[in-house]
Every structure is written in C-alpha cells, then in structure tokens.
Amino acid sequence: MPFKLHPLSFKTTKPMRQVTLHIPDSSYRFFMELAKNLHFVKKIEEEDLEKAPTKKQVLDSITEGIKLAGQHKQGKLKLKTAKQLLDEL
C-alpha cells in the first residue's frame, strides 16, 4: 500500500512581519515584558548594548586616525581621495 499524507498534516507558515521600535530607556523593561506576553509575538531580538565600542576604543580609533593623517602629511602614507572612495561604491 503506498504511503499517503493527509493534506492537513502539513503546517503552513503564515507570513510574518518584522518591526523595529525605538523605546526610551525609561519604558524599556515595561515594553519588553508586555511584548513577551503577547501570544502572537514569535521572536524577540534585543539590541546588545555591550557590543557598542567603549570610550577607550573610540579614543584609540581617533588616535590611530590622527597618526595616519600625520603619516600622510609627511608623505609616508598614500590615502585615497574622497572621489576614489565614492567610486568604489
């Protein structure tokens, strides 16, 4: 006897939409608790604030940029022009 599947045995996935919201810090906990309790919310992805650069990382990056600019001024380093950068896009 051949194997037959009942047409209703397959789950169909309904189209889902994605929403990005900007919530004030003061309302964040309340909103997340509310969202987690909505039966139709299937997935919540929270922004990982720990991935943001630290003050030291930002200052180190600026220092490195100033160092490179100085090397360029001295002729030790050739940098691309703004036009060359835009042409790459």
PDB file with one MODEL, atoms N, CA, C and O in Angstrom:
MODEL        1
ATOM      1  N   MET A   1       0.843  -1.175   0.000  1.00  0.00           N
ATOM      2  CA  MET A   1       0.000   0.000   0.000  1.00  0.00           C
ATOM      3  C   MET A   1       0.888   1.238   0.000  1.00  0.00           C
ATOM      4  O   MET A   1       1.769   1.343   0.854  1.00  0.00           O
ATOM      5  N   PRO A   2       0.692   2.190  -0.932  1.00  0.00           N
ATOM      6  CA  PRO A   2       1.512   3.402  -0.989  1.00  0.00           C
ATOM      7  C   PRO A   2       1.234   4.319   0.208  1.00  0.00           C
ATOM      8  O   PRO A   2       0.137   4.347   0.766  1.00  0.00           O
ATOM      9  N   PHE A   3       2.264   5.054   0.567  1.00  0.00           N
ATOM     10  CA  PHE A   3       2.166   5.969   1.706  1.00  0.00           C
ATOM     11  C   PHE A   3       1.499   7.249   1.255  1.00  0.00           C
ATOM     12  O   PHE A   3       1.921   7.861   0.274  1.00  0.00           O
ATOM     13  N   LYS A   4       0.455   7.661   1.967  1.00  0.00           N
ATOM     14  CA  LYS A   4      -0.251   8.892   1.626  1.00  0.00           C
ATOM     15  C   LYS A   4      -0.222   9.824   2.824  1.00  0.00           C
ATOM     16  O   LYS A   4      -0.342   9.390   3.970  1.00  0.00           O
ATOM     17  N   LEU A   5      -0.063  11.095   2.547  1.00  0.00           N
ATOM     18  CA  LEU A   5      -0.112  12.108   3.596  1.00  0.00           C
ATOM     19  C   LEU A   5      -1.432  12.848   3.512  1.00  0.00           C
ATOM     20  O   LEU A   5      -1.905  13.206   2.433  1.00  0.00           O
ATOM     21  N   HIS A   6      -1.995  13.059   4.648  1.00  0.00           N
ATOM     22  CA  HIS A   6      -3.225  13.835   4.701  1.00  0.00           C
ATOM     23  C   HIS A   6      -2.869  15.291   4.423  1.00  0.00           C
ATOM     24  O   HIS A   6      -1.894  15.788   4.987  1.00  0.00           O
ATOM     25  N   PRO A   7      -3.614  15.992   3.583  1.00  0.00           N
ATOM     26  CA  PRO A   7      -3.281  17.374   3.237  1.00  0.00           C
ATOM     27  C   PRO A   7      -3.197  18.301   4.464  1.00  0.00           C
ATOM     28  O   PRO A   7      -2.459  19.285   4.428  1.00  0.00           O
ATOM     29  N   LEU A   8      -3.917  18.015   5.521  1.00  0.00           N
ATOM     30  CA  LEU A   8      -3.896  18.877   6.693  1.00  0.00           C
ATOM     31  C   LEU A   8      -2.754  18.536   7.652  1.00  0.00           C
ATOM     32  O   LEU A   8      -2.600  19.189   8.684  1.00  0.00           O
ATOM     33  N   SER A   9      -1.956  17.526   7.323  1.00  0.00           N
ATOM     34  CA  SER A   9      -0.875  17.139   8.218  1.00  0.00           C
ATOM     35  C   SER A   9       0.335  18.070   8.099  1.00  0.00           C
ATOM     36  O   SER A   9       1.234  18.025   8.939  1.00  0.00           O
ATOM     37  N   PHE A  10       0.363  18.899   7.079  1.00  0.00           N
ATOM     38  CA  PHE A  10       1.457  19.857   6.908  1.00  0.00           C
ATOM     39  C   PHE A  10       1.086  21.179   7.567  1.00  0.00           C
ATOM     40  O   PHE A  10      -0.009  21.708   7.375  1.00  0.00           O
ATOM     41  N   LYS A  11       2.021  21.693   8.342  1.00  0.00           N
ATOM     42  CA  LYS A  11       1.792  23.017   8.919  1.00  0.00           C
ATOM     43  C   LYS A  11       2.190  24.051   7.881  1.00  0.00           C
ATOM     44  O   LYS A  11       3.264  23.972   7.284  1.00  0.00           O
ATOM     45  N   THR A  12       1.340  24.990   7.682  1.00  0.00           N
ATOM     46  CA  THR A  12       1.696  26.081   6.782  1.00  0.00           C
ATOM     47  C   THR A  12       2.141  27.256   7.633  1.00  0.00           C
ATOM     48  O   THR A  12       1.541  27.555   8.665  1.00  0.00           O
ATOM     49  N   THR A  13       3.181  27.907   7.195  1.00  0.00           N
ATOM     50  CA  THR A  13       3.650  29.063   7.948  1.00  0.00           C
ATOM     51  C   THR A  13       3.022  30.307   7.361  1.00  0.00           C
ATOM     52  O   THR A  13       3.008  30.519   6.149  1.00  0.00           O
ATOM     53  N   LYS A  14       2.516  31.104   8.241  1.00  0.00           N
ATOM     54  CA  LYS A  14       1.900  32.356   7.812  1.00  0.00           C
ATOM     55  C   LYS A  14       3.002  33.387   7.622  1.00  0.00           C
ATOM     56  O   LYS A  14       4.030  33.337   8.297  1.00  0.00           O
ATOM     57  N   PRO A  15       2.787  34.317   6.707  1.00  0.00           N
ATOM     58  CA  PRO A  15       3.782  35.380   6.529  1.00  0.00           C
ATOM     59  C   PRO A  15       3.956  36.163   7.832  1.00  0.00           C
ATOM     60  O   PRO A  15       2.993  36.426   8.551  1.00  0.00           O
ATOM     61  N   MET A  16       5.182  36.520   8.111  1.00  0.00           N
ATOM     62  CA  MET A  16       5.486  37.265   9.329  1.00  0.00           C
ATOM     63  C   MET A  16       6.064  38.617   8.923  1.00  0.00           C
ATOM     64  O   MET A  16       6.674  38.753   7.862  1.00  0.00           O
ATOM     65  N   ARG A  17       5.867  39.596   9.770  1.00  0.00           N
ATOM     66  CA  ARG A  17       6.445  40.917   9.559  1.00  0.00           C
ATOM     67  C   ARG A  17       7.428  41.214  10.675  1.00  0.00           C
ATOM     68  O   ARG A  17       7.303  40.694  11.784  1.00  0.00           O
ATOM     69  N   GLN A  18       8.394  42.043  10.375  1.00  0.00           N
ATOM     70  CA  GLN A  18       9.401  42.424  11.349  1.00  0.00           C
ATOM     71  C   GLN A  18       9.231  43.912  11.625  1.00  0.00           C
ATOM     72  O   GLN A  18       8.995  44.701  10.710  1.00  0.00           O
ATOM     73  N   VAL A  19       9.353  44.287  12.897  1.00  0.00           N
ATOM     74  CA  VAL A  19       9.162  45.677  13.306  1.00  0.00           C
ATOM     75  C   VAL A  19      10.363  46.115  14.133  1.00  0.00           C
ATOM     76  O   VAL A  19      10.827  45.380  15.005  1.00  0.00           O
ATOM     77  N   THR A  20      10.857  47.299  13.859  1.00  0.00           N
ATOM     78  CA  THR A  20      11.928  47.884  14.670  1.00  0.00           C
ATOM     79  C   THR A  20      11.341  49.065  15.420  1.00  0.00           C
ATOM     80  O   THR A  20      10.744  49.958  14.819  1.00  0.00           O
ATOM     81  N   LEU A  21      11.511  49.067  16.726  1.00  0.00           N
ATOM     82  CA  LEU A  21      10.984  50.142  17.561  1.00  0.00           C
ATOM     83  C   LEU A  21      12.120  50.808  18.322  1.00  0.00           C
ATOM     84  O   LEU A  21      13.087  50.152  18.708  1.00  0.00           O
ATOM     85  N   HIS A  22      12.002  52.087  18.532  1.00  0.00           N
ATOM     86  CA  HIS A  22      12.952  52.824  19.368  1.00  0.00           C
ATOM     87  C   HIS A  22      12.192  53.211  20.636  1.00  0.00           C
ATOM     88  O   HIS A  22      11.276  54.033  20.605  1.00  0.00           O
ATOM     89  N   ILE A  23      12.591  52.605  21.741  1.00  0.00           N
ATOM     90  CA  ILE A  23      11.896  52.762  23.023  1.00  0.00           C
ATOM     91  C   ILE A  23      12.797  53.535  23.989  1.00  0.00           C
ATOM     92  O   ILE A  23      13.983  53.226  24.100  1.00  0.00           O
ATOM     93  N   PRO A  24      12.252  54.534  24.688  1.00  0.00           N
ATOM     94  CA  PRO A  24      13.067  55.235  25.696  1.00  0.00           C
ATOM     95  C   PRO A  24      13.501  54.258  26.786  1.00  0.00           C
ATOM     96  O   PRO A  24      12.764  53.335  27.135  1.00  0.00           O
ATOM     97  N   ASP A  25      14.695  54.469  27.315  1.00  0.00           N
ATOM     98  CA  ASP A  25      15.218  53.590  28.368  1.00  0.00           C
ATOM     99  C   ASP A  25      14.242  53.465  29.531  1.00  0.00           C
ATOM    100  O   ASP A  25      14.119  52.397  30.132  1.00  0.00           O
ATOM    101  N   SER A  26      13.553  54.544  29.844  1.00  0.00           N
ATOM    102  CA  SER A  26      12.641  54.527  30.989  1.00  0.00           C
ATOM    103  C   SER A  26      11.452  53.591  30.782  1.00  0.00           C
ATOM    104  O   SER A  26      10.848  53.148  31.759  1.00  0.00           O
ATOM    105  N   SER A  27      11.108  53.283  29.545  1.00  0.00           N
ATOM    106  CA  SER A  27       9.959  52.415  29.249  1.00  0.00           C
ATOM    107  C   SER A  27      10.368  51.035  28.761  1.00  0.00           C
ATOM    108  O   SER A  27       9.511  50.190  28.504  1.00  0.00           O
ATOM    109  N   TYR A  28      11.673  50.796  28.629  1.00  0.00           N
ATOM    110  CA  TYR A  28      12.163  49.576  28.009  1.00  0.00           C
ATOM    111  C   TYR A  28      11.703  48.307  28.725  1.00  0.00           C
ATOM    112  O   TYR A  28      11.155  47.408  28.087  1.00  0.00           O
ATOM    113  N   ARG A  29      11.914  48.220  30.026  1.00  0.00           N
ATOM    114  CA  ARG A  29      11.534  46.998  30.762  1.00  0.00           C
ATOM    115  C   ARG A  29      10.043  46.716  30.649  1.00  0.00           C
ATOM    116  O   ARG A  29       9.637  45.578  30.414  1.00  0.00           O
ATOM    117  N   PHE A  30       9.233  47.746  30.816  1.00  0.00           N
ATOM    118  CA  PHE A  30       7.782  47.580  30.722  1.00  0.00           C
ATOM    119  C   PHE A  30       7.396  47.064  29.342  1.00  0.00           C
ATOM    120  O   PHE A  30       6.604  46.129  29.218  1.00  0.00           O
ATOM    121  N   PHE A  31       7.965  47.684  28.295  1.00  0.00           N
ATOM    122  CA  PHE A  31       7.610  47.287  26.943  1.00  0.00           C
ATOM    123  C   PHE A  31       8.022  45.852  26.651  1.00  0.00           C
ATOM    124  O   PHE A  31       7.257  45.102  26.045  1.00  0.00           O
ATOM    125  N   MET A  32       9.229  45.457  27.074  1.00  0.00           N
ATOM    126  CA  MET A  32       9.698  44.102  26.811  1.00  0.00           C
ATOM    127  C   MET A  32       8.821  43.074  27.527  1.00  0.00           C
ATOM    128  O   MET A  32       8.510  42.023  26.968  1.00  0.00           O
ATOM    129  N   GLU A  33       8.432  43.374  28.742  1.00  0.00           N
ATOM    130  CA  GLU A  33       7.540  42.456  29.472  1.00  0.00           C
ATOM    131  C   GLU A  33       6.204  42.335  28.739  1.00  0.00           C
ATOM    132  O   GLU A  33       5.650  41.242  28.617  1.00  0.00           O
ATOM    133  N   LEU A  34       5.705  43.446  28.262  1.00  0.00           N
ATOM    134  CA  LEU A  34       4.453  43.445  27.509  1.00  0.00           C
ATOM    135  C   LEU A  34       4.604  42.619  26.230  1.00  0.00           C
ATOM    136  O   LEU A  34       3.759  41.772  25.939  1.00  0.00           O
ATOM    137  N   ALA A  35       5.658  42.855  25.476  1.00  0.00           N
ATOM    138  CA  ALA A  35       5.870  42.149  24.208  1.00  0.00           C
ATOM    139  C   ALA A  35       6.015  40.648  24.420  1.00  0.00           C
ATOM    140  O   ALA A  35       5.505  39.858  23.626  1.00  0.00           O
ATOM    141  N   LYS A  36       6.707  40.250  25.490  1.00  0.00           N
ATOM    142  CA  LYS A  36       6.906  38.826  25.768  1.00  0.00           C
ATOM    143  C   LYS A  36       5.598  38.121  26.112  1.00  0.00           C
ATOM    144  O   LYS A  36       5.498  36.903  25.968  1.00  0.00           O
ATOM    145  N   ASN A  37       4.612  38.859  26.557  1.00  0.00           N
ATOM    146  CA  ASN A  37       3.336  38.265  26.942  1.00  0.00           C
ATOM    147  C   ASN A  37       2.277  38.327  25.852  1.00  0.00           C
ATOM    148  O   ASN A  37       1.143  37.904  26.078  1.00  0.00           O
ATOM    149  N   LEU A  38       2.612  38.834  24.695  1.00  0.00           N
ATOM    150  CA  LEU A  38       1.673  38.839  23.576  1.00  0.00           C
ATOM    151  C   LEU A  38       1.754  37.486  22.866  1.00  0.00           C
ATOM    152  O   LEU A  38       2.831  37.080  22.430  1.00  0.00           O
ATOM    153  N   HIS A  39       0.642  36.801  22.750  1.00  0.00           N
ATOM    154  CA  HIS A  39       0.640  35.443  22.206  1.00  0.00           C
ATOM    155  C   HIS A  39       1.105  35.359  20.758  1.00  0.00           C
ATOM    156  O   HIS A  39       1.596  34.315  20.328  1.00  0.00           O
ATOM    157  N   PHE A  40       0.959  36.435  20.004  1.00  0.00           N
ATOM    158  CA  PHE A  40       1.301  36.390  18.592  1.00  0.00           C
ATOM    159  C   PHE A  40       2.759  36.777  18.313  1.00  0.00           C
ATOM    160  O   PHE A  40       3.201  36.670  17.169  1.00  0.00           O
ATOM    161  N   VAL A  41       3.508  37.216  19.308  1.00  0.00           N
ATOM    162  CA  VAL A  41       4.926  37.539  19.118  1.00  0.00           C
ATOM    163  C   VAL A  41       5.711  36.232  19.142  1.00  0.00           C
ATOM    164  O   VAL A  41       5.678  35.504  20.135  1.00  0.00           O
ATOM    165  N   LYS A  42       6.408  35.937  18.065  1.00  0.00           N
ATOM    166  CA  LYS A  42       7.114  34.668  17.934  1.00  0.00           C
ATOM    167  C   LYS A  42       8.587  34.758  18.304  1.00  0.00           C
ATOM    168  O   LYS A  42       9.177  33.766  18.734  1.00  0.00           O
ATOM    169  N   LYS A  43       9.189  35.929  18.145  1.00  0.00           N
ATOM    170  CA  LYS A  43      10.620  36.059  18.404  1.00  0.00           C
ATOM    171  C   LYS A  43      10.922  37.500  18.790  1.00  0.00           C
ATOM    172  O   LYS A  43      10.413  38.437  18.176  1.00  0.00           O
ATOM    173  N   ILE A  44      11.758  37.669  19.817  1.00  0.00           N
ATOM    174  CA  ILE A  44      12.188  39.000  20.238  1.00  0.00           C
ATOM    175  C   ILE A  44      13.710  39.026  20.215  1.00  0.00           C
ATOM    176  O   ILE A  44      14.361  38.214  20.873  1.00  0.00           O
ATOM    177  N   GLU A  45      14.265  39.946  19.467  1.00  0.00           N
ATOM    178  CA  GLU A  45      15.714  40.121  19.415  1.00  0.00           C
ATOM    179  C   GLU A  45      16.031  41.463  20.059  1.00  0.00           C
ATOM    180  O   GLU A  45      15.586  42.510  19.590  1.00  0.00           O
ATOM    181  N   GLU A  46      16.799  41.418  21.130  1.00  0.00           N
ATOM    182  CA  GLU A  46      17.161  42.648  21.818  1.00  0.00           C
ATOM    183  C   GLU A  46      18.522  43.125  21.346  1.00  0.00           C
ATOM    184  O   GLU A  46      19.404  42.321  21.043  1.00  0.00           O
ATOM    185  N   GLU A  47      18.682  44.427  21.288  1.00  0.00           N
ATOM    186  CA  GLU A  47      19.954  45.018  20.922  1.00  0.00           C
ATOM    187  C   GLU A  47      20.960  44.753  22.033  1.00  0.00           C
ATOM    188  O   GLU A  47      20.666  44.943  23.213  1.00  0.00           O
ATOM    189  N   ASP A  48      22.140  44.315  21.642  1.00  0.00           N
ATOM    190  CA  ASP A  48      23.188  44.033  22.614  1.00  0.00           C
ATOM    191  C   ASP A  48      24.027  45.290  22.811  1.00  0.00           C
ATOM    192  O   ASP A  48      24.898  45.596  21.997  1.00  0.00           O
ATOM    193  N   LEU A  49      23.764  46.009  23.882  1.00  0.00           N
ATOM    194  CA  LEU A  49      24.462  47.257  24.127  1.00  0.00           C
ATOM    195  C   LEU A  49      25.929  47.033  24.472  1.00  0.00           C
ATOM    196  O   LEU A  49      26.732  47.961  24.377  1.00  0.00           O
ATOM    197  N   GLU A  50      26.292  45.821  24.870  1.00  0.00           N
ATOM    198  CA  GLU A  50      27.680  45.540  25.200  1.00  0.00           C
ATOM    199  C   GLU A  50      28.568  45.542  23.960  1.00  0.00           C
ATOM    200  O   GLU A  50      29.789  45.645  24.077  1.00  0.00           O
ATOM    201  N   LYS A  51      27.979  45.433  22.795  1.00  0.00           N
ATOM    202  CA  LYS A  51      28.764  45.441  21.565  1.00  0.00           C
ATOM    203  C   LYS A  51      29.167  46.857  21.160  1.00  0.00           C
ATOM    204  O   LYS A  51      30.027  47.027  20.296  1.00  0.00           O
ATOM    205  N   ALA A  52      28.570  47.859  21.762  1.00  0.00           N
ATOM    206  CA  ALA A  52      28.931  49.238  21.451  1.00  0.00           C
ATOM    207  C   ALA A  52      30.375  49.478  21.891  1.00  0.00           C
ATOM    208  O   ALA A  52      30.804  48.961  22.922  1.00  0.00           O
ATOM    209  N   PRO A  53      31.122  50.260  21.114  1.00  0.00           N
ATOM    210  CA  PRO A  53      32.521  50.478  21.486  1.00  0.00           C
ATOM    211  C   PRO A  53      32.631  51.250  22.803  1.00  0.00           C
ATOM    212  O   PRO A  53      31.796  52.096  23.121  1.00  0.00           O
ATOM    213  N   THR A  54      33.666  50.940  23.541  1.00  0.00           N
ATOM    214  CA  THR A  54      33.912  51.647  24.794  1.00  0.00           C
ATOM    215  C   THR A  54      34.540  52.998  24.481  1.00  0.00           C
ATOM    216  O   THR A  54      34.979  53.247  23.358  1.00  0.00           O
ATOM    217  N   LYS A  55      34.577  53.862  25.481  1.00  0.00           N
ATOM    218  CA  LYS A  55      35.180  55.181  25.310  1.00  0.00           C
ATOM    219  C   LYS A  55      36.646  55.029  24.912  1.00  0.00           C
ATOM    220  O   LYS A  55      37.142  55.766  24.059  1.00  0.00           O
ATOM    221  N   LYS A  56      37.338  54.070  25.533  1.00  0.00           N
ATOM    222  CA  LYS A  56      38.748  53.836  25.220  1.00  0.00           C
ATOM    223  C   LYS A  56      38.912  53.400  23.764  1.00  0.00           C
ATOM    224  O   LYS A  56      39.832  53.854  23.084  1.00  0.00           O
ATOM    225  N   GLN A  57      38.027  52.522  23.281  1.00  0.00           N
ATOM    226  CA  GLN A  57      38.117  52.061  21.900  1.00  0.00           C
ATOM    227  C   GLN A  57      37.897  53.216  20.919  1.00  0.00           C
ATOM    228  O   GLN A  57      38.574  53.309  19.894  1.00  0.00           O
ATOM    229  N   VAL A  58      36.950  54.086  21.245  1.00  0.00           N
ATOM    230  CA  VAL A  58      36.684  55.242  20.378  1.00  0.00           C
ATOM    231  C   VAL A  58      37.906  56.157  20.357  1.00  0.00           C
ATOM    232  O   VAL A  58      38.343  56.588  19.290  1.00  0.00           O
ATOM    233  N   LEU A  59      38.458  56.456  21.541  1.00  0.00           N
ATOM    234  CA  LEU A  59      39.633  57.331  21.609  1.00  0.00           C
ATOM    235  C   LEU A  59      40.836  56.710  20.909  1.00  0.00           C
ATOM    236  O   LEU A  59      41.592  57.414  20.239  1.00  0.00           O
ATOM    237  N   ASP A  60      41.023  55.401  21.055  1.00  0.00           N
ATOM    238  CA  ASP A  60      42.123  54.718  20.364  1.00  0.00           C
ATOM    239  C   ASP A  60      41.953  54.811  18.850  1.00  0.00           C
ATOM    240  O   ASP A  60      42.927  55.000  18.121  1.00  0.00           O
ATOM    241  N   SER A  61      40.720  54.680  18.384  1.00  0.00           N
ATOM    242  CA  SER A  61      40.440  54.760  16.957  1.00  0.00           C
ATOM    243  C   SER A  61      40.731  56.167  16.426  1.00  0.00           C
ATOM    244  O   SER A  61      41.299  56.316  15.345  1.00  0.00           O
ATOM    245  N   ILE A  62      40.346  57.186  17.177  1.00  0.00           N
ATOM    246  CA  ILE A  62      40.613  58.568  16.778  1.00  0.00           C
ATOM    247  C   ILE A  62      42.122  58.824  16.757  1.00  0.00           C
ATOM    248  O   ILE A  62      42.639  59.451  15.832  1.00  0.00           O
ATOM    249  N   THR A  63      42.820  58.337  17.779  1.00  0.00           N
ATOM    250  CA  THR A  63      44.275  58.500  17.849  1.00  0.00           C
ATOM    251  C   THR A  63      44.945  57.845  16.649  1.00  0.00           C
ATOM    252  O   THR A  63      45.862  58.418  16.060  1.00  0.00           O
ATOM    253  N   GLU A  64      44.498  56.661  16.288  1.00  0.00           N
ATOM    254  CA  GLU A  64      45.050  55.962  15.120  1.00  0.00           C
ATOM    255  C   GLU A  64      44.799  56.766  13.846  1.00  0.00           C
ATOM    256  O   GLU A  64      45.681  56.859  12.991  1.00  0.00           O
ATOM    257  N   GLY A  65      43.615  57.342  13.712  1.00  0.00           N
ATOM    258  CA  GLY A  65      43.295  58.163  12.539  1.00  0.00           C
ATOM    259  C   GLY A  65      44.177  59.386  12.454  1.00  0.00           C
ATOM    260  O   GLY A  65      44.631  59.747  11.368  1.00  0.00           O
ATOM    261  N   ILE A  66      44.431  60.033  13.583  1.00  0.00           N
ATOM    262  CA  ILE A  66      45.309  61.209  13.606  1.00  0.00           C
ATOM    263  C   ILE A  66      46.730  60.810  13.223  1.00  0.00           C
ATOM    264  O   ILE A  66      47.412  61.531  12.495  1.00  0.00           O
ATOM    265  N   LYS A  67      47.169  59.657  13.718  1.00  0.00           N
ATOM    266  CA  LYS A  67      48.509  59.146  13.389  1.00  0.00           C
ATOM    267  C   LYS A  67      48.630  58.901  11.883  1.00  0.00           C
ATOM    268  O   LYS A  67      49.631  59.273  11.272  1.00  0.00           O
ATOM    269  N   LEU A  68      47.617  58.279  11.288  1.00  0.00           N
ATOM    270  CA  LEU A  68      47.636  58.018   9.846  1.00  0.00           C
ATOM    271  C   LEU A  68      47.612  59.310   9.042  1.00  0.00           C
ATOM    272  O   LEU A  68      48.287  59.419   8.019  1.00  0.00           O
ATOM    273  N   ALA A  69      46.835  60.291   9.501  1.00  0.00           N
ATOM    274  CA  ALA A  69      46.783  61.581   8.811  1.00  0.00           C
ATOM    275  C   ALA A  69      48.153  62.255   8.853  1.00  0.00           C
ATOM    276  O   ALA A  69      48.577  62.861   7.869  1.00  0.00           O
ATOM    277  N   GLY A  70      48.846  62.151   9.993  1.00  0.00           N
ATOM    278  CA  GLY A  70      50.187  62.716  10.111  1.00  0.00           C
ATOM    279  C   GLY A  70      51.157  62.038   9.165  1.00  0.00           C
ATOM    280  O   GLY A  70      51.974  62.709   8.534  1.00  0.00           O
ATOM    281  N   GLN A  71      51.082  60.725   9.056  1.00  0.00           N
ATOM    282  CA  GLN A  71      51.949  59.984   8.139  1.00  0.00           C
ATOM    283  C   GLN A  71      51.676  60.401   6.690  1.00  0.00           C
ATOM    284  O   GLN A  71      52.595  60.496   5.876  1.00  0.00           O
ATOM    285  N   HIS A  72      50.397  60.649   6.382  1.00  0.00           N
ATOM    286  CA  HIS A  72      50.034  61.080   5.031  1.00  0.00           C
ATOM    287  C   HIS A  72      50.626  62.451   4.745  1.00  0.00           C
ATOM    288  O   HIS A  72      51.158  62.685   3.660  1.00  0.00           O
ATOM    289  N   LYS A  73      50.539  63.356   5.711  1.00  0.00           N
ATOM    290  CA  LYS A  73      51.094  64.705   5.533  1.00  0.00           C
ATOM    291  C   LYS A  73      52.598  64.665   5.310  1.00  0.00           C
ATOM    292  O   LYS A  73      53.137  65.484   4.565  1.00  0.00           O
ATOM    293  N   GLN A  74      53.277  63.721   5.946  1.00  0.00           N
ATOM    294  CA  GLN A  74      54.733  63.591   5.820  1.00  0.00           C
ATOM    295  C   GLN A  74      55.128  62.836   4.545  1.00  0.00           C
ATOM    296  O   GLN A  74      56.315  62.707   4.244  1.00  0.00           O
ATOM    297  N   GLY A  75      54.148  62.343   3.808  1.00  0.00           N
ATOM    298  CA  GLY A  75      54.428  61.619   2.574  1.00  0.00           C
ATOM    299  C   GLY A  75      54.763  60.154   2.793  1.00  0.00           C
ATOM    300  O   GLY A  75      55.180  59.467   1.860  1.00  0.00           O
ATOM    301  N   LYS A  76      54.587  59.671   4.013  1.00  0.00           N
ATOM    302  CA  LYS A  76      54.905  58.275   4.322  1.00  0.00           C
ATOM    303  C   LYS A  76      53.746  57.321   4.011  1.00  0.00           C
ATOM    304  O   LYS A  76      53.920  56.103   3.993  1.00  0.00           O
ATOM    305  N   LEU A  77      52.579  57.885   3.770  1.00  0.00           N
ATOM    306  CA  LEU A  77      51.392  57.058   3.540  1.00  0.00           C
ATOM    307  C   LEU A  77      50.532  57.721   2.478  1.00  0.00           C
ATOM    308  O   LEU A  77      50.269  58.922   2.549  1.00  0.00           O
ATOM    309  N   LYS A  78      50.091  56.944   1.490  1.00  0.00           N
ATOM    310  CA  LYS A  78      49.220  57.483   0.448  1.00  0.00           C
ATOM    311  C   LYS A  78      47.785  57.038   0.749  1.00  0.00           C
ATOM    312  O   LYS A  78      47.503  55.847   0.877  1.00  0.00           O
ATOM    313  N   LEU A  79      46.904  58.006   0.856  1.00  0.00           N
ATOM    314  CA  LEU A  79      45.496  57.728   1.145  1.00  0.00           C
ATOM    315  C   LEU A  79      44.656  57.939  -0.108  1.00  0.00           C
ATOM    316  O   LEU A  79      45.069  58.646  -1.027  1.00  0.00           O
ATOM    317  N   LYS A  80      43.481  57.325  -0.144  1.00  0.00           N
ATOM    318  CA  LYS A  80      42.558  57.507  -1.258  1.00  0.00           C
ATOM    319  C   LYS A  80      41.850  58.847  -1.114  1.00  0.00           C
ATOM    320  O   LYS A  80      41.629  59.337  -0.007  1.00  0.00           O
ATOM    321  N   THR A  81      41.503  59.419  -2.244  1.00  0.00           N
ATOM    322  CA  THR A  81      40.720  60.654  -2.223  1.00  0.00           C
ATOM    323  C   THR A  81      39.253  60.303  -1.963  1.00  0.00           C
ATOM    324  O   THR A  81      38.857  59.143  -2.082  1.00  0.00           O
ATOM    325  N   ALA A  82      38.459  61.303  -1.612  1.00  0.00           N
ATOM    326  CA  ALA A  82      37.031  61.081  -1.398  1.00  0.00           C
ATOM    327  C   ALA A  82      36.385  60.563  -2.682  1.00  0.00           C
ATOM    328  O   ALA A  82      35.508  59.701  -2.635  1.00  0.00           O
ATOM    329  N   LYS A  83      36.816  61.085  -3.818  1.00  0.00           N
ATOM    330  CA  LYS A  83      36.270  60.631  -5.101  1.00  0.00           C
ATOM    331  C   LYS A  83      36.562  59.146  -5.315  1.00  0.00           C
ATOM    332  O   LYS A  83      35.692  58.401  -5.766  1.00  0.00           O
ATOM    333  N   GLN A  84      37.785  58.715  -4.993  1.00  0.00           N
ATOM    334  CA  GLN A  84      38.130  57.301  -5.143  1.00  0.00           C
ATOM    335  C   GLN A  84      37.266  56.427  -4.245  1.00  0.00           C
ATOM    336  O   GLN A  84      36.835  55.348  -4.650  1.00  0.00           O
ATOM    337  N   LEU A  85      37.014  56.888  -3.034  1.00  0.00           N
ATOM    338  CA  LEU A  85      36.157  56.118  -2.123  1.00  0.00           C
ATOM    339  C   LEU A  85      34.737  56.024  -2.657  1.00  0.00           C
ATOM    340  O   LEU A  85      34.126  54.956  -2.620  1.00  0.00           O
ATOM    341  N   LEU A  86      34.211  57.137  -3.155  1.00  0.00           N
ATOM    342  CA  LEU A  86      32.844  57.127  -3.707  1.00  0.00           C
ATOM    343  C   LEU A  86      32.757  56.270  -4.957  1.00  0.00           C
ATOM    344  O   LEU A  86      31.742  55.611  -5.183  1.00  0.00           O
ATOM    345  N   ASP A  87      33.806  56.267  -5.774  1.00  0.00           N
ATOM    346  CA  ASP A  87      33.811  55.444  -6.988  1.00  0.00           C
ATOM    347  C   ASP A  87      33.759  53.959  -6.673  1.00  0.00           C
ATOM    348  O   ASP A  87      33.273  53.169  -7.482  1.00  0.00           O
ATOM    349  N   GLU A  88      34.263  53.566  -5.486  1.00  0.00           N
ATOM    350  CA  GLU A  88      34.225  52.163  -5.083  1.00  0.00           C
ATOM    351  C   GLU A  88      32.805  51.704  -4.767  1.00  0.00           C
ATOM    352  O   GLU A  88      32.508  50.510  -4.818  1.00  0.00           O
ATOM    353  N   LEU A  89      31.939  52.642  -4.443  1.00  0.00           N
ATOM    354  CA  LEU A  89      30.560  52.284  -4.138  1.00  0.00           C
ATOM    355  C   LEU A  89      29.853  51.991  -5.409  1.00  0.00           C
ATOM    356  O   LEU A  89      28.666  51.663  -5.394  1.00  0.00           O
TER     357      LEU A  89
ENDMDL
END
